[in-house]
């Protein structure tokens, strides 16, 4: 027999071997003086004997001996590229593999490109290798038909993971950033190195995130509670709130430590990338170094402490008081959420400390000194988009909940970050679609203001506005005064002692309220709406009190299609072509699987198509316009070729041991054993 090349020869002999019940290995090869292959041998996988391992080199891994010195083989002579069989030995000294076990033979197992693509996509979406393999087994009709084992699947994914960081984790990360930046997608990144050229800090943001910041960058949440990498570096995302009341990512940083210098560098990098536009309000946790850095970089921004962190810290310091409703409801929740003036907050705090004798509580003293950063009475002049609530903080903390992994490399995290970014943007597109296809349900049909709000606001913002508007039914104008063009109204309810002052100028529709809800959240309060609807008989919301960031056209005029398209083309062209072909092929294959006749037709057509594609690929080799042979290599996109970026040293988190945590029973046994040993030693 003769064959055209090595692959045809090997595949033919391997198919014969699998059918009979043994595996195949490639044996010795012989070249002539010019280095051209002349002889080649394929042997049985039981050929030869395993080398002996000295006792001092023995490993804990148990390995079975599979080689028996089998002489079965096939030898080829190669001349002019033609492989000719010169010897065929078919006598084996071992039993053949049973039919039920043939799919486990090593030479039979092979992961196809299609399976590799599916495994990569599923694991990239957060599905574990075991479940991805189980899915492929179900699609193939059982593990004996899939062509590889779970261990092969895990080895492939591990190899792919190693190849991702073959140049070094941080060097590969910088290469990836340079690759994105070179594609014209308005991607930006910056990093810092120490004296040993190890990465210390890095920040990045893409073009779409910058455009999102143009529309929604008035409020930023900066959180540093994540440790999602094996270097224990601090993951610090810059998070905002879009017009659908959903989280939006403006950028992300990795910091080596929580010092003033690191935070100043991160904030300055963020400010430079965002065109030196500082946020109006920035929310953080209670960190002194962060506060000092914000005071340096964002001196005109209002620094607010997240209520979620305040409440969490309160459970650690005054838990004995929070369990008492007379303290929690009367004082603590009031100063935390409901005080509308500084005088009210001061009097409530003083009464709380006197009634519960809290003058010596150091934590409460510290919180009182920081009251202008967390108490709502001190932040009503600054826009906060309603991000002072616990619910918003919790949703911010869950942005990366699927990414947390202490062994994750930085390159892997960036891949997950990009997927999370894509997921959030797809959610925003779906929300825009819902707003474009219809109006929300209007509870008060005859209200012109609600009709107007339904037209301009997104659905979720309209629901918030409508909830505020319904309170107008319980509000009444108790007293009014006129001073020239300015009208002053005292608005309140019969059941509440709290009164609000509303100033209204009919000439230019200027209105303001002492509760300052519009200044904080961006829509009119119930008190102003009471005056507009009941007194001024206004049917539309004044244009100056419609914040564009809450409307359906919040991103109109800032969103650039070129940036979106350039970000889209940053994806490798082969991946895009494969997705398009798979979408088309899936529908065809789904129809062909309904009957044996259609299956046979599909098989015949696919075999013919495969032959035609192979011929076409061979004819296109070497032409300039063909890009399917070589995809873009990110390792080539290194701007600073003279700088080698090294990985940070791996650090163990504080208080976390690198061993299994012992249970209480084991600890008691250990303690008892130590006591006995100590007693015996003493005697």
Secondary structure, DSSP 8 states (H G I E B T S, - for coil): -EESSHHHHHHHHHHHHHHHT--EEEEEEEE-TTS-EEEEEEEETT-S------GGG--SS-----------EEEEEEETTEEEEEEEE---SS----GGGGGG-GGG----HHHHHHHHHHHHTT--HHHHHHHHHHHHTSHHHHSS-HHHHHHHHHHHHHHHTTT-HHHHHHHHHHHHHHTTS--EEEEEE-TTSBEEEEEEE-HHHHHHHHHHTTEEEEEEEE--STT--EEEEEEEE-TTS-EEEEEEEEES--SHHHHHHHHHHHHHHTTT---SEEEE-S-HHHHHHHHHH-TTSEEEE-HHHHHHHHHHHSHHHHT-HHHIIIIIHIIIII--SHHHHHHHHHHHHHHHT-TT-HHHHHHHHTHHHH-GGGSTTS--TTTTSHHHHHHHHTTTTTT--TT--HHHHHHHHHHHHHHHHHHHHHHHHHHHH-----SSTT-HHHHHHHHHB-HHHHHHHHHHHHGGGG-EEEEEEEETTEEEEEEE-TT-S--EEEEEETTTTEEEETT-HHHHHSS--HHHHHIIIIIS---S--GGG--GGGBTTTTTTT--HHHHHHHHHTS-HHHHHHHHHHHHHHHHHHHHTT-HHHHHHHHHHHHHHHHHHHHHHHHHTT-TT--SSS---GGG--S-TT---B-------TT--SS----HHHHHHHHHHHHHHHHHHH-
